[in-house]
């Protein structure tokens, strides 16, 4: 495993990459398209009556499609939260060990 200082550098770079991705116009467009698809799936699931036994399987498949689309935003948010948590832990670990960073990572976001 990397030493805490090296790991902190790597995690900060990873967080920056995720922030760059999720703040890009392309990401925004992807999320809008996925939300439109999710909205349509929700309407179909809610308002389409089940008239045959096979309709249950179709509806369950649609529920899976819906869950997949909705999970993308949550996954990105979760990854960013986990990275932030790890950054804070590494900073505390470096502070506790008396290691002082000369490159400013102690105050990094």
C-alpha positions as CSV (number, residue, x, y, z in Angstrom):
1,X,0.0,0.0,0.0
2,X,1.1,3.6,-0.7
3,X,2.4,5.8,2.1
4,X,-0.3,8.3,3.2
5,X,1.3,11.2,1.4
6,X,1.4,9.4,-1.9
7,X,-2.1,8.0,-1.4
8,X,-3.3,11.5,-0.7
9,X,-1.9,12.8,-3.9
10,X,-3.5,9.9,-5.8
11,X,-6.9,10.4,-4.2
12,X,-6.8,14.1,-4.8
13,X,-6.1,13.5,-8.5
14,X,-8.9,11.0,-8.7
15,X,-11.4,13.4,-7.0
16,X,-10.3,16.2,-9.4
17,X,-10.9,13.8,-12.4
18,X,-14.4,13.0,-11.1
19,X,-15.2,16.6,-10.4
20,X,-14.0,17.5,-13.9
21,X,-16.2,14.8,-15.4
22,X,-19.4,15.6,-13.4
23,X,-19.0,19.4,-14.1
24,X,-18.6,19.0,-17.8
25,X,-21.4,20.0,-20.3
26,X,-21.4,16.5,-21.7
27,X,-22.1,15.0,-18.2
28,X,-25.0,17.5,-17.8
29,X,-26.4,16.4,-21.1
30,X,-26.0,12.7,-20.3
31,X,-27.8,13.2,-17.0
32,X,-30.7,15.2,-18.7
33,X,-31.1,12.4,-21.3
34,X,-31.1,9.7,-18.7
35,X,-33.6,11.6,-16.6
36,X,-35.9,12.0,-19.6
37,X,-35.7,8.2,-20.2
38,X,-36.3,7.6,-16.5
39,X,-39.3,9.8,-16.5
40,X,-40.8,7.9,-19.5
41,X,-40.1,4.6,-17.9
42,X,-41.8,5.7,-14.7
43,X,-44.8,6.8,-16.6
44,X,-44.9,3.5,-18.5
45,X,-44.5,1.5,-15.3
46,X,-47.2,3.4,-13.4
47,X,-49.8,3.9,-16.1
48,X,-49.6,0.7,-18.2
49,X,-52.1,-1.8,-16.9
50,X,-51.0,-5.4,-16.6
51,X,-53.4,-7.5,-18.6
52,X,-51.5,-10.7,-19.1
53,X,-49.1,-12.8,-17.0
54,X,-46.2,-12.0,-19.3
55,X,-46.8,-8.2,-18.7
56,X,-45.3,-8.7,-15.2
57,X,-41.9,-9.8,-16.7
58,X,-41.9,-6.8,-19.0
59,X,-42.7,-4.4,-16.1
60,X,-39.9,-5.9,-14.0
61,X,-37.5,-5.5,-16.9
62,X,-38.5,-1.8,-17.1
63,X,-38.0,-1.4,-13.4
64,X,-34.4,-2.6,-13.9
65,X,-33.9,-0.2,-16.7
66,X,-35.2,2.6,-14.5
67,X,-33.0,1.7,-11.6
68,X,-29.9,1.6,-13.9
69,X,-30.6,5.1,-15.2
70,X,-31.3,6.5,-11.8
71,X,-28.2,4.9,-10.2
72,X,-25.6,6.7,-12.4
73,X,-26.0,10.1,-10.7
74,X,-26.1,8.5,-7.2
75,X,-23.0,6.4,-8.1
76,X,-21.0,9.6,-9.0
77,X,-22.1,11.4,-5.9
78,X,-21.2,8.4,-3.7
79,X,-17.8,8.1,-5.3
80,X,-17.1,11.8,-4.7
81,X,-18.3,11.5,-1.0
82,X,-16.1,8.4,-0.5
83,X,-13.1,10.2,-2.0
84,X,-13.7,13.3,0.2
85,X,-13.9,11.0,3.3
86,X,-10.6,9.2,2.4
87,X,-8.9,12.6,1.8
88,X,-10.0,13.7,5.3
89,X,-8.8,10.4,6.8
90,X,-5.4,10.7,5.1
91,X,-5.0,14.3,6.2
92,X,-5.8,13.3,9.8
93,X,-3.3,10.4,9.5
94,X,-0.6,12.7,8.2
95,X,-1.4,15.2,11.0
96,X,-1.3,12.5,13.6
97,X,2.0,11.1,12.4
98,X,3.5,14.6,12.5
99,X,4.1,14.6,8.8
100,X,3.8,18.0,7.3
101,X,3.3,18.5,3.6
102,X,5.3,21.2,2.0
103,X,3.1,21.1,-1.1
104,X,0.0,22.4,0.6
105,X,-2.0,19.1,0.7
106,X,-3.0,19.7,4.4
107,X,-5.4,22.4,3.2
108,X,-6.5,20.7,0.0
109,X,-10.2,20.4,-0.6
